[in-house]
Amino acid sequence: MITVYHNSRCGKSRDCVAFLENKNQEIEIVKYLDTPLTFDELGKLLGKLKIKPIELVRIKEPVWIEYFKHKTLSDAEIIQAIADFPILMERPVAVKGNKAVIARPLERINELL
């Protein structure tokens, strides 16, 4: 089972879901804008991604630019920003077991297959 943190308005996210469906993979779609991840869930996800919190942030997103761009934030503050404003989370994120990838480019999803 592959869990995809999905934004249906995002072409890259839709491409990821379609790619997995075409590969006949069993997937669970989590619409993270409708059901935002908690601080703790984001921390666990970052552990699976093996990246720093800032690497999960869409730094060109208007919310980031308006509220956070010119601030020096700790990792915990960045995680809280993503929890408070889920639109900041890079997408799509795919998780299988204890491993996760940001599927940009889409070929990164192959790391889970």
All heavy atoms as an XYZ file, in Angstrom:
916
protein
N       0.850     -1.183      0.000
C       0.000      0.000      0.000
C       0.895      1.244      0.000
O       1.808      1.352      0.804
C      -0.893     -0.006      1.236
C      -1.565      1.311      1.529
S      -3.087      1.618      0.647
C      -4.155      0.413      1.352
N       0.592      2.148     -0.902
C       1.293      3.423     -0.976
C       0.299      4.514     -0.615
O      -0.793      4.595     -1.181
C       1.886      3.667     -2.374
C       2.954      2.619     -2.680
C       2.469      5.083     -2.475
C       3.555      2.709     -4.067
N       0.665      5.336      0.341
C      -0.151      6.479      0.729
C       0.353      7.692     -0.031
O       1.558      7.959     -0.047
C      -0.059      6.731      2.249
O      -0.518      5.559      2.932
C      -0.896      7.926      2.664
N      -0.560      8.409     -0.663
C      -0.206      9.616     -1.405
C      -0.887     10.802     -0.744
O      -2.122     10.826     -0.625
C      -0.628      9.524     -2.887
C      -0.283     10.823     -3.621
C       0.030      8.330     -3.568
N      -0.081     11.758     -0.301
C      -0.613     13.020      0.213
C      -0.860     13.873     -1.014
O       0.076     14.284     -1.708
C       0.355     13.648      1.216
C       0.416     12.812      2.471
C       1.387     11.841      2.640
C      -0.548     12.959      3.457
C       1.422     11.037      3.763
C      -0.528     12.163      4.591
C       0.460     11.209      4.737
O       0.469     10.411      5.852
N      -2.130     14.110     -1.291
C      -2.595     14.543     -2.606
C      -3.358     15.858     -2.539
O      -4.154     16.078     -1.641
C      -3.490     13.422     -3.152
C      -4.140     13.696     -4.454
N      -3.441     13.922     -5.606
C      -5.454     13.747     -4.801
C      -4.290     14.098     -6.617
N      -5.517     13.999     -6.140
N      -3.104     16.705     -3.537
C      -3.886     17.912     -3.769
C      -4.449     17.772     -5.177
O      -3.701     17.843     -6.153
C      -3.008     19.153     -3.649
C      -3.744     20.446     -3.952
O      -4.837     20.439     -4.483
N      -3.122     21.553     -3.620
N      -5.735     17.565     -5.299
C      -6.347     17.289     -6.600
C      -6.252     18.462     -7.569
O      -6.416     18.280     -8.771
C      -7.804     16.868     -6.418
O      -8.531     17.887     -5.766
N      -5.952     19.657     -7.078
C      -5.792     20.810     -7.969
C      -4.393     20.878     -8.570
O      -4.124     21.705     -9.423
C      -6.090     22.104     -7.210
C      -7.548     22.223     -6.798
C      -7.822     23.547     -6.133
N      -6.908     23.777     -5.025
C      -7.260     24.045     -3.788
N      -8.533     24.125     -3.486
N      -6.385     24.234     -2.849
N      -3.498     20.022     -8.109
C      -2.104     20.036     -8.554
C      -1.884     18.982     -9.640
O      -2.132     17.794     -9.420
C      -1.185     19.759     -7.366
S       0.547     19.533     -7.809
N      -1.415     19.410    -10.797
C      -1.156     18.493    -11.897
C      -0.142     17.423    -11.552
O      -0.311     16.251    -11.910
N       0.930     17.794    -10.847
C       1.959     16.817    -10.466
C       1.367     15.762     -9.535
O       1.702     14.589     -9.622
C       3.140     17.502     -9.786
C       3.836     18.524    -10.638
C       4.746     17.894    -11.630
C       5.546     18.970    -12.338
N       6.177     18.506    -13.541
N       0.498     16.193     -8.655
C      -0.131     15.269     -7.724
C      -1.079     14.316     -8.469
O      -1.079     13.108     -8.233
C      -0.877     16.066     -6.650
O      -1.253     15.258     -5.576
N      -1.860     14.856     -9.399
C      -2.748     14.012    -10.202
C      -1.933     13.023    -11.039
O      -2.312     11.859    -11.178
C      -3.632     14.866    -11.113
C      -4.700     15.651    -10.357
C      -5.719     16.284    -11.286
N      -5.143     17.070    -12.361
C      -4.890     18.377    -12.304
N      -5.164     19.058    -11.186
N      -4.388     19.016    -13.340
N      -0.802     13.486    -11.587
C       0.067     12.601    -12.368
C       0.589     11.444    -11.518
O       0.683     10.315    -11.990
C       1.253     13.367    -12.948
C       0.860     14.333    -14.048
O      -0.276     14.258    -14.558
O       1.713     15.194    -14.399
N       0.931     11.720    -10.274
C       1.445     10.692     -9.369
C       0.386      9.622     -9.125
O       0.669      8.420     -9.217
C       1.884     11.330     -8.054
S       2.465     10.165     -6.815
N      -0.825     10.050     -8.833
C      -1.914      9.096     -8.586
C      -2.167      8.265     -9.843
O      -2.294      7.032     -9.773
C      -3.190      9.826     -8.115
C      -4.388      8.887     -8.103
C      -2.970     10.443     -6.736
N      -2.232      8.904    -11.003
C      -2.469      8.184    -12.260
C      -1.348      7.189    -12.538
O      -1.605      6.051    -12.961
C      -2.603      9.175    -13.408
N      -0.107      7.587    -12.287
C       1.047      6.709    -12.503
C       0.920      5.447    -11.650
O       1.098      4.335    -12.138
C       2.338      7.457    -12.165
C       3.579      6.644    -12.304
C       4.190      6.493    -13.546
C       4.162      6.032    -11.200
C       5.346      5.747    -13.675
C       5.312      5.280    -11.323
C       5.910      5.139    -12.573
N       0.602      5.624    -10.374
C       0.463      4.476     -9.472
C      -0.722      3.598     -9.861
O      -0.634      2.369     -9.794
C       0.351      4.948     -8.026
C       1.624      5.555     -7.452
C       1.347      6.238     -6.123
C       2.713      4.503     -7.308
N      -1.817      4.215    -10.276
C      -2.976      3.434    -10.717
C      -2.619      2.621    -11.964
O      -2.995      1.452    -12.069
C      -4.164      4.355    -10.997
C      -4.773      4.909     -9.731
C      -5.867      5.941     -9.967
O      -5.972      6.485    -11.089
O      -6.612      6.209     -9.009
N      -1.876      3.224    -12.889
C      -1.460      2.515    -14.107
C      -0.507      1.367    -13.797
O      -0.421      0.409    -14.562
C      -0.824      3.478    -15.104
C      -1.843      4.382    -15.751
O      -3.027      4.070    -15.802
N      -1.388      5.527    -16.224
N       0.215      1.461    -12.688
C       1.117      0.391    -12.258
C       0.386     -0.627    -11.389
O       1.000     -1.509    -10.795
C       2.301      0.967    -11.468
C       3.232      1.829    -12.277
C       4.218      0.984    -13.001
C       5.282      1.853    -13.653
N       6.216      1.058    -14.419
N      -0.939     -0.472    -11.274
C      -1.782     -1.361    -10.467
C      -1.338     -1.432     -9.012
O      -1.422     -2.486     -8.378
C      -1.841     -2.765    -11.085
C      -2.529     -2.754    -12.425
O      -3.556     -2.115    -12.594
N      -1.944     -3.437    -13.395
N      -0.877     -0.307     -8.494
C      -0.478     -0.231     -7.094
C      -1.705      0.066     -6.233
O      -2.582      0.844     -6.629
C       0.561      0.879     -6.897
C       1.880      0.623     -7.572
C       2.607     -0.548     -6.958
O       2.754     -0.646     -5.752
N       3.075     -1.453     -7.809
N      -1.742     -0.549     -5.082
C      -2.798     -0.250     -4.120
C      -2.419      1.062     -3.444
O      -1.328      1.189     -2.881
C      -2.904     -1.372     -3.090
C      -4.064     -1.223     -2.156
C      -4.185     -2.387     -1.175
O      -3.591     -3.450     -1.428
O      -4.862     -2.200     -0.162
N      -3.316      2.058     -3.544
C      -2.994      3.367     -2.982
C      -4.096      3.847     -2.046
O      -5.261      3.488     -2.189
C      -2.733      4.427     -4.074
C      -3.962      4.628     -4.968
C      -1.519      4.081     -4.899
C      -3.803      5.763     -5.968
N      -3.651      4.639     -1.112
C      -4.559      5.363     -0.222
C      -4.293      6.834     -0.478
O      -3.138      7.281     -0.401
C      -4.282      5.029      1.243
C      -5.086      5.880      2.195
C      -4.669      5.713      3.651
O      -3.608      5.112      3.919
O      -5.398      6.213      4.511
N      -5.320      7.571     -0.805
C      -5.170      8.996     -1.072
C      -5.581      9.770      0.173
O      -6.666      9.577      0.712
C      -6.022      9.426     -2.275
C      -5.489      8.748     -3.540
C      -6.023     10.946     -2.422
C      -6.322      8.988     -4.764
N      -4.681     10.657      0.612
C      -4.967     11.545      1.730
C      -5.002     12.962      1.180
O      -3.980     13.469      0.703
C      -3.897     11.432      2.842
C      -4.172     12.444      3.942
C      -3.842     10.019      3.388
N      -6.167     13.565      1.216
C      -6.307     14.954      0.761
C      -5.906     15.849      1.927
O      -6.736     16.233      2.745
C      -7.726     15.218      0.290
C      -8.074     14.415     -0.953
C      -9.472     14.722     -1.426
C      -9.773     13.926     -2.681
N     -11.114     14.206     -3.207
N      -4.618     16.144      1.971
C      -4.052     16.803      3.149
C      -4.549     18.231      3.350
O      -4.407     18.775      4.450
C      -2.518     16.764      3.110
C      -1.916     17.575      1.998
C      -1.562     18.900      2.193
C      -1.718     17.026      0.741
C      -1.025     19.649      1.169
C      -1.176     17.763     -0.278
C      -0.839     19.081     -0.066
O      -0.302     19.822     -1.087
N      -5.143     18.839      2.328
C      -5.733     20.163      2.541
C      -7.052     20.055      3.298
O      -7.413     20.953      4.054
C      -5.955     20.886      1.209
C      -4.695     21.241      0.437
C      -5.050     21.879     -0.901
C      -3.783     22.153      1.243
N      -7.748     18.939      3.088
C      -9.011     18.702      3.798
C      -8.774     18.124      5.191
O      -9.547     18.377      6.120
C      -9.893     17.731      3.013
C     -10.313     18.281      1.661
O     -10.342     19.516      1.497
O     -10.602     17.468      0.763
N      -7.734     17.309      5.316
C      -7.373     16.673      6.580
C      -5.893     16.953      6.842
O      -5.036     16.120      6.549
C      -7.616     15.146      6.503
O      -8.942     14.908      6.027
C      -7.437     14.487      7.857
N      -5.585     18.142      7.364
C      -4.179     18.513      7.555
C      -3.461     17.584      8.528
O      -4.059     17.049      9.468
C      -4.258     19.926      8.128
C      -5.618     20.424      7.768
C      -6.502     19.214      7.728
N      -2.183     17.415      8.276
C      -1.349     16.619      9.176
C      -1.058     17.431     10.431
O      -0.899     18.656     10.385
C      -0.036     16.237      8.494
C      -0.109     15.076      7.506
C      -0.741     15.494      6.203
C       1.271     14.524      7.260
N      -0.985     16.730     11.543
C      -0.638     17.378     12.805
C       0.872     17.596     12.862
O       1.626     17.054     12.043
C      -1.047     16.508     14.000
O      -0.263     15.308     13.977
C      -2.538     16.183     13.979
N       1.303     18.335     13.835
C       2.731     18.560     14.059
C       3.456     17.223     14.176
O       4.483     17.004     13.530
C       2.916     19.398     15.330
C       4.349     19.724     15.636
C       4.912     20.897     15.178
C       5.132     18.857     16.390
C       6.244     21.206     15.457
C       6.450     19.149     16.671
C       7.011     20.334     16.199
N       2.915     16.313     14.986
C       3.557     15.003     15.184
C       3.559     14.177     13.903
O       4.551     13.511     13.593
C       2.873     14.227     16.313
C       3.142     14.834     17.689
O       4.141     15.575     17.838
O       2.351     14.574     18.607
N       2.460     14.195     13.161
C       2.403     13.451     11.897
C       3.420     13.994     10.895
O       4.072     13.224     10.187
C       0.992     13.509     11.306
C      -0.020     12.701     12.096
C      -1.457     12.967     11.690
O      -1.771     14.086     11.196
O      -2.290     12.052     11.884
N       3.563     15.299     10.860
C       4.558     15.903      9.971
C       5.964     15.498     10.383
O       6.811     15.218      9.532
C       4.415     17.429      9.957
C       3.228     17.960      9.165
C       2.940     19.406      9.534
C       3.474     17.814      7.676
N       6.213     15.461     11.669
C       7.528     15.028     12.156
C       7.845     13.607     11.726
O       8.965     13.319     11.274
N       6.866     12.719     11.834
C       7.064     11.329     11.400
C       7.277     11.256      9.891
O       8.119     10.500      9.412
C       5.874     10.464     11.817
C       5.804     10.230     13.313
C       4.553      9.475     13.705
C       4.459      9.375     15.215
N       3.182      8.828     15.664
N       6.514     12.047      9.142
C       6.666     12.067      7.693
C       8.056     12.554      7.304
O       8.717     11.971      6.430
C       5.588     12.958      7.065
C       5.615     13.068      5.547
C       5.424     11.706      4.887
C       4.547     14.052      5.082
N       8.534     13.589      7.952
C       9.874     14.105      7.672
C      10.941     13.056      7.964
O      11.931     12.946      7.241
C      10.136     15.378      8.476
C       9.410     16.615      7.947
C       9.328     17.682      9.016
C      10.087     17.128      6.693
N      10.730     12.252      9.008
C      11.658     11.163      9.319
C      11.713     10.133      8.196
O      12.787      9.632      7.854
N      10.567      9.842      7.611
C      10.524      8.891      6.498
C      11.124      9.489      5.231
O      11.744      8.787      4.430
C       9.087      8.444      6.242
C       8.523      7.594      7.351
C       7.068      7.231      7.109
C       6.529      6.417      8.283
N       5.153      5.977      8.059
N      10.936     10.795      5.057
C      11.501     11.482      3.892
C      13.014     11.685      4.030
O      13.713     11.838      3.032
C      10.832     12.847      3.701
C       9.417     12.845      3.151
C       8.743     14.188      3.395
C       9.417     12.508      1.671
N      13.473     11.734      5.285
C      14.884     12.000      5.587
C      15.337     13.337      5.020
O      16.384     13.448      4.367
C      15.766     10.856      5.096
C      15.461      9.550      5.784
C      16.362      8.436      5.352
C      16.016      7.238      6.189
N      16.073      5.987      5.534
N      14.507     14.359      5.270
C      14.829     15.711      4.833
C      14.601     16.684      5.979
O      13.937     16.360      6.960
C      13.994     16.141      3.605
C      12.496     16.162      3.928
C      14.308     15.260      2.391
C      11.610     16.740      2.825
N      15.123     17.877      5.818
C      14.891     18.961      6.777
C      13.502     19.539      6.522
O      13.010     19.530      5.384
C      15.929     20.066      6.591
C      17.330     19.637      6.925
C      17.578     19.951      8.347
C      19.037     19.719      8.706
N      19.190     19.715     10.130
N      12.865     20.074      7.548
C      11.525     20.633      7.371
C      11.422     21.664      6.242
O      10.443     21.656      5.493
C      11.214     21.248      8.739
C      11.977     20.384      9.692
C      13.264     20.063      8.962
N      12.412     22.506      6.064
C      12.339     23.527      5.019
C      12.254     22.903      3.627
O      11.688     23.491      2.701
C      13.527     24.526      5.128
C      13.274     25.762      4.242
C      14.833     23.847      4.782
C      12.122     26.616      4.649
N      12.744     21.684      3.469
C      12.695     21.012      2.172
C      11.288     20.525      1.824
O      11.025     20.172      0.675
C      13.680     19.841      2.143
C      15.128     20.277      2.244
C      16.071     19.101      2.352
O      16.369     18.485      1.296
O      16.501     18.783      3.484
N      10.403     20.524      2.793
C       9.013     20.130      2.569
C       8.127     21.342      2.278
O       6.966     21.211      1.961
C       8.479     19.353      3.785
C       7.119     18.681      3.676
C       7.090     17.667      2.528
C       6.746     18.003      4.987
N       8.710     22.532      2.358
C       7.954     23.775      2.202
C       7.965     24.243      0.748
O       9.013     24.283      0.107
C       8.539     24.887      3.100
C       7.871     26.227      2.817
C       8.385     24.526      4.565
N       6.800     24.643      0.294
C       6.673     25.310     -1.008
C       6.995     26.792     -0.774
O       6.105     27.572     -0.438
C       5.259     25.129     -1.567
C       4.908     23.669     -1.821
C       3.471     23.483     -2.257
N       3.094     24.331     -3.371
C       3.364     24.078     -4.662
N       4.017     22.978     -4.996
N       2.982     24.907     -5.607
N       8.265     27.138     -0.947
C       8.723     28.484     -0.579
C       8.222     29.579     -1.518
O       8.342     30.759     -1.181
C      10.259     28.540     -0.449
C      10.927     28.178     -1.769
C      10.741     27.652      0.698
C      12.434     28.386     -1.778
N       7.644     29.216     -2.649
C       7.077     30.227     -3.550
C       5.584     30.440     -3.308
O       4.956     31.264     -3.961
C       7.322     29.837     -5.008
C       8.800     29.874     -5.364
C       9.032     29.514     -6.804
C      10.530     29.514     -7.085
N      10.816     29.084     -8.448
N       5.045     29.689     -2.364
C       3.625     29.809     -2.025
C       3.388     31.189     -1.386
O       4.148     31.615     -0.514
C       3.255     28.687     -1.051
C       1.793     28.471     -0.841
C       1.065     28.001     -2.098
O       1.564     27.105     -2.802
O      -0.015     28.555     -2.360
N       2.349     31.909     -1.803
C       2.096     33.249     -1.256
C       2.032     33.299      0.270
O       2.506     34.267      0.879
C       0.753     33.645     -1.882
C       0.740     32.915     -3.189
C       1.426     31.589     -2.898
N       1.484     32.274      0.898
C       1.411     32.254      2.374
C       2.816     32.283      2.969
O       3.073     32.996      3.946
C       0.639     31.014      2.867
C       0.769     30.837      4.369
C      -0.815     31.094      2.462
N       3.737     31.507      2.392
C       5.115     31.478      2.892
C       5.757     32.845      2.718
O       6.386     33.382      3.636
C       5.949     30.409      2.182
C       7.344     30.359      2.692
C       8.450     30.932      2.135
C       7.797     29.746      3.905
N       9.554     30.697      2.918
C       9.177     29.971      4.005
C       7.159     29.015      4.911
C       9.937     29.492      5.070
C       7.920     28.538      5.970
C       9.282     28.781      6.044
N       5.595     33.412      1.538
C       6.208     34.705      1.238
C       5.675     35.779      2.183
O       6.446     36.572      2.734
C       5.966     35.084     -0.245
C       6.735     34.107     -1.147
C       6.371     36.525     -0.517
C       6.361     34.177     -2.615
N       4.380     35.796      2.405
C       3.766     36.824      3.234
C       4.128     36.712      4.716
O       4.437     37.708      5.364
C       2.246     36.783      3.086
C       1.548     37.873      3.880
C       0.042     37.895      3.662
O      -0.454     37.230      2.727
O      -0.628     38.593      4.443
N       4.097     35.491      5.243
C       4.235     35.330      6.692
C       5.599     34.847      7.182
O       5.942     35.060      8.344
C       3.178     34.350      7.227
C       1.772     34.837      7.065
C       0.922     34.224      6.154
C       1.287     35.915      7.803
C      -0.390     34.659      5.986
C      -0.018     36.363      7.642
C      -0.842     35.726      6.729
O      -2.132     36.162      6.570
N       6.367     34.168      6.339
C       7.545     33.471      6.854
C       8.859     33.748      6.138
O       9.923     33.511      6.709
C       7.296     31.948      6.826
C       6.060     31.535      7.562
C       4.927     31.133      6.875
C       6.015     31.561      8.953
C       3.770     30.756      7.546
C       4.870     31.186      9.635
C       3.746     30.784      8.932
N       8.820     34.216      4.912
C      10.021     34.299      4.078
C      11.178     35.037      4.756
O      12.321     34.605      4.679
C       9.691     34.960      2.745
C      10.881     35.052      1.818
C      10.515     35.666      0.502
C      11.737     35.741     -0.391
N      11.427     36.325     -1.692
N      10.902     36.122      5.405
C      11.974     36.955      5.969
C      12.231     36.688      7.448
O      12.860     37.497      8.119
C      11.663     38.430      5.718
C      11.556     38.748      4.259
N      12.636     38.711      3.410
C      10.489     39.055      3.491
C      12.249     39.004      2.184
N      10.941     39.215      2.210
N      11.770     35.547      7.914
C      11.988     35.185      9.319
C      12.979     34.037      9.409
O      13.068     33.206      8.512
C      10.669     34.762      9.973
C       9.658     35.876     10.082
C       8.409     35.394     10.779
C       7.399     36.534     10.894
N       6.171     36.087     11.546
N      13.691     33.998     10.512
C      14.554     32.858     10.806
C      13.754     31.929     11.711
O      13.424     32.288     12.840
C      15.844     33.312     11.516
O      16.518     34.244     10.670
C      16.745     32.137     11.815
N      13.421     30.759     11.180
C      12.568     29.829     11.911
C      13.337     28.569     12.283
O      14.156     28.074     11.506
C      11.362     29.426     11.048
C      10.449     30.552     10.560
C       9.400     29.994      9.619
C       9.783     31.250     11.730
N      13.023     28.035     13.447
C      13.577     26.739     13.847
C      12.848     25.645     13.062
O      11.798     25.888     12.458
C      13.368     26.524     15.350
O      11.975     26.368     15.630
N      13.404     24.449     13.095
C      12.731     23.325     12.443
C      11.323     23.142     13.004
O      10.375     22.920     12.247
C      13.543     22.035     12.612
C      14.775     21.986     11.725
O      14.936     22.869     10.844
O      15.582     21.058     11.899
N      11.180     23.257     14.309
C       9.864     23.089     14.931
C       8.893     24.173     14.457
O       7.712     23.885     14.215
C       9.980     23.113     16.455
N       9.371     25.378     14.295
C       8.502     26.459     13.822
C       8.081     26.231     12.362
O       6.950     26.549     11.984
C       9.203     27.806     13.970
C       9.337     28.243     15.414
C      10.228     29.453     15.606
O      11.248     29.580     14.882
O       9.912     30.268     16.501
N       8.976     25.678     11.565
C       8.638     25.370     10.166
C       7.584     24.267     10.122
O       6.607     24.357      9.375
C       9.895     24.977      9.368
C      10.827     26.192      9.245
C       9.521     24.434      7.991
C      12.204     25.870      8.711
N       7.764     23.241     10.936
C       6.773     22.160     10.995
C       5.420     22.716     11.433
O       4.385     22.374     10.860
C       7.248     21.028     11.937
C       8.498     20.357     11.360
C       6.136     20.006     12.164
C       9.208     19.430     12.333
N       5.423     23.599     12.424
C       4.167     24.193     12.883
C       3.534     25.041     11.786
O       2.305     25.043     11.624
C       4.387     25.034     14.139
C       3.102     25.498     14.791
C       2.221     24.328     15.219
O       2.655     23.478     15.993
N       0.987     24.272     14.725
N       4.351     25.738     10.998
C       3.821     26.538      9.888
C       3.109     25.642      8.882
O       2.023     25.982      8.389
C       4.947     27.324      9.214
N       3.697     24.491      8.574
C       3.058     23.548      7.642
C       1.768     23.002      8.253
O       0.758     22.853      7.560
C       4.010     22.401      7.258
C       5.262     22.942      6.565
C       3.298     21.393      6.350
C       6.362     21.900      6.398
N       1.790     22.712      9.545
C       0.580     22.220     10.215
C      -0.527     23.280     10.179
O      -1.699     22.964      9.948
C       0.897     21.818     11.657
N      -0.148     24.532     10.371
C      -1.125     25.624     10.381
C      -1.610     25.991      8.978
O      -2.751     26.420      8.806
C      -0.526     26.867     11.043
C      -0.280     26.691     12.532
O      -0.853     25.765     13.141
O       0.509     27.480     13.091
N      -0.733     25.870      7.998
C      -1.035     26.231      6.613
C      -0.650     25.059      5.707
O       0.409     25.067      5.071
C      -0.251     27.480      6.187
C      -0.534     28.701      7.007
C       0.283     29.039      8.068
C      -1.623     29.519      6.715
C       0.035     30.177      8.829
C      -1.875     30.655      7.465
C      -1.050     30.989      8.528
N      -1.487     24.021      5.623
C      -1.115     22.815      4.878
C      -0.794     23.063      3.400
O      -0.087     22.266      2.784
C      -2.310     21.881      5.058
C      -3.392     22.715      5.616
C      -2.788     23.899      6.259
N      -1.257     24.180      2.842
C      -0.940     24.506      1.453
C       0.568     24.647      1.253
O       1.077     24.528      0.137
C      -1.684     25.793      0.997
C      -1.610     25.977     -0.515
C      -1.140     27.021      1.701
C      -2.404     24.988     -1.301
N       1.294     24.848      2.340
C       2.755     24.998      2.261
C       3.476     23.685      1.979
O       4.641     23.696      1.585
C       3.299     25.595      3.565
C       2.918     27.041      3.864
C       3.446     27.452      5.234
C       3.428     27.963      2.782
N       2.801     22.560      2.182
C       3.485     21.276      2.029
C       3.723     20.945      0.564
O       2.808     20.999     -0.257
C       2.672     20.151      2.679
C       3.439     18.847      2.764
S       2.600     17.617      3.789
C       1.737     16.688      2.546
N       4.955     20.606      0.262
C       5.322     20.172     -1.089
C       4.510     18.943     -1.443
O       4.173     18.133     -0.582
C       6.816     19.857     -1.125
C       7.370     19.633     -2.497
C       7.257     20.823     -3.415
O       8.042     21.757     -3.267
O       6.367     20.800     -4.287
N       4.218     18.799     -2.722
C       3.391     17.686     -3.164
C       3.842     17.198     -4.518
O       4.486     17.956     -5.249
C       1.928     18.111     -3.210
C       1.736     19.310     -4.157
C       0.344     19.890     -4.022
N       0.185     20.992     -4.941
C       0.159     22.265     -4.600
N       0.282     22.614     -3.353
N      -0.012     23.203     -5.500
N       3.484     15.981     -4.818
C       2.872     14.964     -3.971
C       3.922     14.254     -3.126
O       5.077     14.138     -3.528
C       2.263     13.992     -4.981
C       3.203     14.071     -6.154
C       3.668     15.503     -6.196
N       3.510     13.803     -1.980
C       4.365     12.987     -1.122
C       3.769     11.582     -1.118
O       2.566     11.416     -0.905
C       4.437     13.536      0.315
C       5.241     12.607      1.211
C       5.030     14.943      0.335
N       4.626     10.596     -1.377
C       4.189      9.204     -1.388
C       4.951      8.441     -0.312
O       6.155      8.645     -0.141
C       4.428      8.576     -2.762
N       4.238      7.584      0.403
C       4.816      6.844      1.526
C       4.497      5.364      1.362
O       3.357      4.982      1.088
C       4.234      7.330      2.876
C       4.839      6.554      4.043
C       4.421      8.821      3.054
N       5.527      4.547      1.557
C       5.351      3.097      1.601
C       6.198      2.589      2.749
O       7.429      2.692      2.725
C       5.776      2.443      0.287
C       5.509      0.951      0.256
C       5.821      0.368     -1.105
C       5.462     -1.107     -1.153
N       5.803     -1.673     -2.473
N       5.527      2.051      3.751
C       6.243      1.567      4.928
C       6.983      2.705      5.619
O       6.390      3.724      5.949
N       8.293      2.519      5.802
C       9.101      3.522      6.491
C       9.854      4.435      5.535
O      10.783      5.128      5.945
C      10.097      2.839      7.434
C       9.394      2.274      8.650
O       8.467      2.885      9.180
N       9.814      1.104      9.089
N       9.465      4.416      4.264
C      10.152      5.239      3.276
C       9.147      6.154      2.595
O       8.004      5.769      2.350
C      10.836      4.350      2.235
C      11.715      5.112      1.293
C      12.574      4.195      0.462
C      13.507      5.062     -0.378
N      14.397      4.281     -1.186
N       9.596      7.369      2.281
C       8.736      8.337      1.605
C       9.565      9.151      0.617
O      10.779      9.289      0.777
C       8.076      9.262      2.630
N       8.882      9.663     -0.395
C       9.518     10.544     -1.374
C       8.565     11.677     -1.719
O       7.348     11.516     -1.674
C       9.915      9.810     -2.683
C      10.972      8.744     -2.423
C       8.723      9.229     -3.391
N       9.160     12.808     -2.066
C       8.408     13.861     -2.731
C       8.544     13.520     -4.210
O       9.651     13.499     -4.747
C       8.981     15.256     -2.427
C       8.896     15.552     -0.926
C       8.230     16.323     -3.230
C       9.621     16.824     -0.496
N       7.440     13.208     -4.853
C       7.462     12.685     -6.219
C       7.601     13.803     -7.257
O       6.793     13.966     -8.146
C       6.233     11.835     -6.481
N       8.637     14.568     -7.120
C       9.023     15.623     -8.063
C      10.498     15.454     -8.311
O      11.279     15.707     -7.387
C       8.774     17.002     -7.469
C       7.319     17.387     -7.358
C       7.284     18.737     -6.690
N       6.165     19.547     -6.771
C       5.633     20.174     -7.809
N       6.082     20.055     -8.937
N       4.626     20.937     -7.730
N      10.896     15.023     -9.449
C      10.074     14.627    -10.580
C       9.347     13.310    -10.302
O       9.700     12.579     -9.371
C      11.074     14.476    -11.728
C      12.360     14.121    -11.049
C      12.332     14.846     -9.726
N       8.376     13.020    -11.137
C       7.514     11.850    -10.939
C       8.306     10.552    -10.819
O       7.924      9.654    -10.075
C       6.514     11.751    -12.097
C       5.511     10.603    -12.029
C       4.678     10.670    -10.754
C       4.608     10.624    -13.251
N       9.424     10.460    -11.514
C      10.233      9.231    -11.500
C      10.712      8.856    -10.099
O      11.037      7.700     -9.848
C      11.440      9.377    -12.436
C      11.071      9.467    -13.903
C      10.487     10.818    -14.313
O      10.778     11.844    -13.659
O       9.720     10.846    -15.281
N      10.716      9.802     -9.199
C      11.141      9.487     -7.821
C      10.236      8.452     -7.180
O      10.643      7.751     -6.255
C      11.155     10.755     -6.958
C      12.173     11.740     -7.421
C      13.093     12.331     -6.418
N      13.467     11.552     -5.279
C      13.354     11.983     -4.033
N      12.857     13.153     -3.742
N      13.759     11.220     -3.040
N       9.007      8.337     -7.660
C       8.071      7.359     -7.100
C       8.611      5.945     -7.253
O       8.284      5.056     -6.463
C       6.664      7.514     -7.734
C       5.602      6.870     -6.840
C       6.600      6.923     -9.112
C       5.276      7.619     -5.635
N       9.450      5.717     -8.261
C      10.023      4.393     -8.490
C      10.855      3.920     -7.300
O      11.058      2.720     -7.137
C      10.852      4.371     -9.771
C       9.964      4.430    -10.996
O       8.958      3.748    -11.068
N      10.342      5.248    -11.960
N      11.330      4.838     -6.467
C      12.093      4.469     -5.285
C      11.239      3.670     -4.298
O      11.778      2.973     -3.444
C      12.654      5.712     -4.598
C      13.651      6.475     -5.452
C      14.074      7.790     -4.829
O      14.160      7.880     -3.590
O      14.329      8.741     -5.600
N       9.929      3.757     -4.427
C       9.020      3.037     -3.523
C       8.515      1.731     -4.115
O       7.910      0.928     -3.424
C       7.821      3.908     -3.155
C       8.112      5.222     -2.446
C       6.812      5.955     -2.176
C       8.888      5.013     -1.166
N       8.718      1.534     -5.408
C       8.154      0.355     -6.082
C       9.114     -0.821     -6.031
O      10.274     -0.713     -5.854
C       7.806      0.691     -7.537
C       6.798      1.817     -7.707
C       6.531      2.054     -9.186
C       5.501      1.535     -6.994
